[in-house]
Amino acid sequence: MSTEANTLSRQSTAMKSIITALFLATAAPTAAFVPSCMNRLTSTTALQAEASRRTMLTNSLAGLVILAPSCAFALETYLTEPTDEFKESERQRMEFRKKQLLIKSEFVKVLAHLTTEASSEDELITDLKTLRELVIQTGGLPLGIKKEDMYKVIRGRKAKGSWPTDVEIAYQKLKAEVAYQQSPNTEKDLENPL
């Protein structure tokens, strides 16, 4: 009840100020063309130009008052509760984050096995192939795992030693797959080699 009264009060105040501004704007030009009784001297053209400048300034000032931005009369309104579209987008975001966390946990498990437990060539190759398959399944890396960070972890394992040629080939295939999945150019022109 009080908000409706406040709204009506604001609207009536705004209307009064608009009507007053319109009245002043129309009164200013009409007073400019009424001959003054006190001034009996004939004016020269220089004075007439000066008077027209004065009239123009008066009219433009009145125009500025009338055409002032109407946002000054805008009423602030806030949503009391989120819209259905917003709730739906929030639900979708939460589902996406949960899926990304599950995928990230799989990546972390494989990387941890690769760096700590894998000791033989076959284990290293299977871990790198598993990482490559995860990249293919997810269409890239999940949120929270950066490409360079993953490469640093793998290169740290490579620096420990025991990194045969087949393991390096699997590592290069993983890097190529990550680059392919993260590339925005998915449409390849097979006829053009460049």
C-alpha positions as CSV (number, residue, x, y, z in Angstrom):
1,M,0.0,0.0,0.0
2,S,2.7,2.5,0.9
3,T,4.8,1.6,-2.1
4,E,1.9,2.4,-4.4
5,A,1.3,5.7,-2.6
6,N,5.0,6.5,-3.0
7,T,4.9,5.6,-6.7
8,L,1.9,7.8,-7.3
9,S,3.5,10.6,-5.3
10,R,6.7,10.4,-7.4
11,Q,4.7,10.3,-10.6
12,S,2.6,13.4,-9.7
13,T,5.7,15.3,-8.7
14,A,7.3,14.4,-12.0
15,M,4.3,15.5,-13.9
16,K,4.2,18.8,-12.1
17,S,7.8,19.5,-12.8
18,I,7.3,18.7,-16.5
19,I,4.3,21.0,-16.8
20,T,6.2,23.8,-15.1
21,A,9.1,23.3,-17.4
22,L,6.8,23.4,-20.5
23,F,5.1,26.6,-19.2
24,L,8.5,28.3,-18.7
25,A,9.7,27.2,-22.1
26,T,6.6,28.6,-23.9
27,A,6.6,31.8,-21.8
28,A,10.2,32.7,-22.6
29,P,9.9,33.1,-26.4
30,T,6.6,35.0,-26.1
31,A,8.1,37.6,-23.8
32,A,11.0,38.0,-26.1
33,F,8.8,39.3,-29.0
34,V,6.8,41.8,-26.9
35,P,8.1,45.4,-27.5
36,S,9.4,47.0,-24.4
37,C,7.5,50.1,-23.2
38,M,10.5,51.5,-21.5
39,N,12.8,51.4,-24.5
40,R,11.8,54.1,-26.9
41,L,15.1,54.2,-28.8
42,T,15.3,52.6,-32.2
43,S,17.7,49.8,-32.2
44,T,20.4,49.2,-34.8
45,T,21.1,46.0,-36.5
46,A,23.9,45.2,-34.0
47,L,21.5,45.4,-31.1
48,Q,18.9,43.2,-32.9
49,A,21.5,40.6,-33.5
50,E,22.4,40.8,-29.8
51,A,18.8,40.5,-28.8
52,S,18.4,37.4,-31.1
53,R,21.4,35.8,-29.4
54,R,19.8,36.4,-26.1
55,T,16.6,34.9,-27.3
56,M,18.4,31.9,-28.7
57,L,20.3,31.4,-25.5
58,T,17.0,31.6,-23.5
59,N,15.3,29.2,-25.8
60,S,18.1,26.7,-25.8
61,L,18.3,26.9,-22.0
62,A,14.6,26.2,-21.8
63,G,15.0,23.3,-24.3
64,L,17.8,21.8,-22.2
65,V,15.5,22.0,-19.1
66,I,12.6,20.4,-21.0
67,L,14.7,17.7,-22.8
68,A,16.6,16.8,-19.7
69,P,17.2,13.0,-19.5
70,S,14.1,11.2,-18.5
71,C,16.2,8.8,-16.5
72,A,16.2,11.4,-13.7
73,F,12.5,10.3,-13.1
74,A,13.2,6.6,-13.3
75,L,12.2,4.5,-10.4
76,E,14.6,1.9,-9.1
77,T,13.1,-1.6,-9.1
78,Y,14.7,-4.8,-7.9
79,L,13.7,-8.4,-8.5
80,T,12.3,-10.0,-5.4
81,E,13.1,-13.5,-6.6
82,P,15.1,-14.9,-9.6
83,T,13.3,-15.6,-12.8
84,D,12.7,-19.1,-14.1
85,E,15.3,-18.6,-16.9
86,F,17.9,-17.7,-14.3
87,K,17.1,-20.7,-12.2
88,E,17.3,-23.0,-15.2
89,S,20.7,-21.6,-16.2
90,E,22.0,-21.9,-12.6
91,R,20.9,-25.6,-12.6
92,Q,22.7,-26.2,-15.9
93,R,25.8,-24.5,-14.6
94,M,25.8,-26.7,-11.5
95,E,25.4,-29.9,-13.6
96,F,28.3,-28.8,-15.9
97,R,30.5,-28.1,-12.9
98,K,29.7,-31.5,-11.3
99,K,30.5,-33.3,-14.6
100,Q,33.7,-31.3,-15.0
101,L,34.8,-32.2,-11.4
102,L,34.2,-35.9,-12.1
103,I,36.3,-35.7,-15.3
104,K,39.0,-33.7,-13.5
105,S,39.2,-36.4,-10.8
106,E,39.8,-39.0,-13.5
107,F,42.6,-36.9,-15.1
108,V,44.2,-36.4,-11.6
109,K,44.1,-40.1,-10.9
110,V,45.8,-41.0,-14.1
111,L,48.4,-38.3,-13.8
112,A,49.1,-39.4,-10.2
113,H,49.6,-43.0,-11.3
114,L,51.8,-41.8,-14.2
115,T,54.1,-39.8,-11.9
116,T,54.3,-42.0,-8.8
117,E,53.4,-45.6,-9.5
118,A,54.2,-46.2,-13.2
119,S,57.7,-47.7,-13.5
120,S,57.7,-49.9,-16.5
121,E,57.4,-48.8,-20.2
122,D,54.0,-50.5,-20.6
123,E,52.5,-48.7,-17.6
124,L,53.8,-45.4,-18.8
125,I,52.3,-46.0,-22.3
126,T,49.0,-47.2,-20.9
127,D,48.7,-44.1,-18.7
128,L,49.5,-41.8,-21.6
129,K,47.0,-43.6,-23.8
130,T,44.4,-43.4,-21.0
131,L,45.0,-39.6,-20.8
132,R,44.6,-39.4,-24.6
133,E,41.3,-41.3,-24.5
134,L,40.1,-39.0,-21.7
135,V,41.0,-36.0,-23.9
136,I,39.0,-37.5,-26.8
137,Q,36.0,-38.3,-24.7
138,T,35.8,-34.9,-23.1
139,G,36.7,-32.9,-26.2
140,G,39.7,-31.3,-24.5
141,L,40.8,-30.8,-21.0
142,P,38.4,-30.3,-18.2
143,L,38.0,-27.1,-16.2
144,G,40.9,-26.7,-13.7
145,I,43.5,-28.6,-15.6
146,K,45.7,-26.4,-17.8
147,K,47.6,-27.9,-20.8
148,E,50.9,-26.5,-19.7
149,D,50.5,-27.7,-16.1
150,M,49.8,-31.2,-17.4
151,Y,52.8,-31.1,-19.7
152,K,55.0,-29.9,-16.7
153,V,53.9,-32.9,-14.7
154,I,54.6,-35.3,-17.5
155,R,58.0,-33.7,-18.3
156,G,58.9,-34.0,-14.6
157,R,58.3,-37.7,-14.9
158,K,60.3,-37.8,-18.1
159,A,63.3,-36.1,-16.3
160,K,63.4,-38.9,-13.7
161,G,64.6,-41.2,-16.3
162,S,63.4,-44.4,-18.0
163,W,61.6,-42.7,-20.9
164,P,61.9,-45.0,-24.0
165,T,61.0,-44.1,-27.6
166,D,57.6,-45.7,-27.5
167,V,56.7,-43.7,-24.4
168,E,57.8,-40.5,-26.1
169,I,55.6,-41.4,-29.1
170,A,52.6,-41.9,-26.8
171,Y,53.4,-38.5,-25.2
172,Q,53.6,-36.7,-28.6
173,K,50.3,-38.3,-29.6
174,L,48.7,-37.0,-26.4
175,K,50.1,-33.5,-27.1
176,A,48.8,-33.7,-30.7
177,E,45.3,-34.8,-29.5
178,V,45.1,-32.0,-26.9
179,A,46.2,-29.4,-29.6
180,Y,43.6,-30.8,-32.0
181,Q,40.8,-30.8,-29.4
182,Q,41.5,-27.3,-28.3
183,S,41.9,-25.9,-31.9
184,P,39.0,-23.8,-33.1
185,N,39.6,-25.0,-36.6
186,T,37.7,-28.2,-36.7
187,E,36.8,-28.1,-40.4
188,K,39.9,-29.3,-42.2
189,D,40.4,-28.9,-45.9
190,L,41.7,-32.3,-47.0
191,E,42.5,-31.1,-50.6
192,N,44.6,-28.2,-49.4
193,P,47.8,-29.3,-47.6
194,L,48.4,-25.9,-46.1
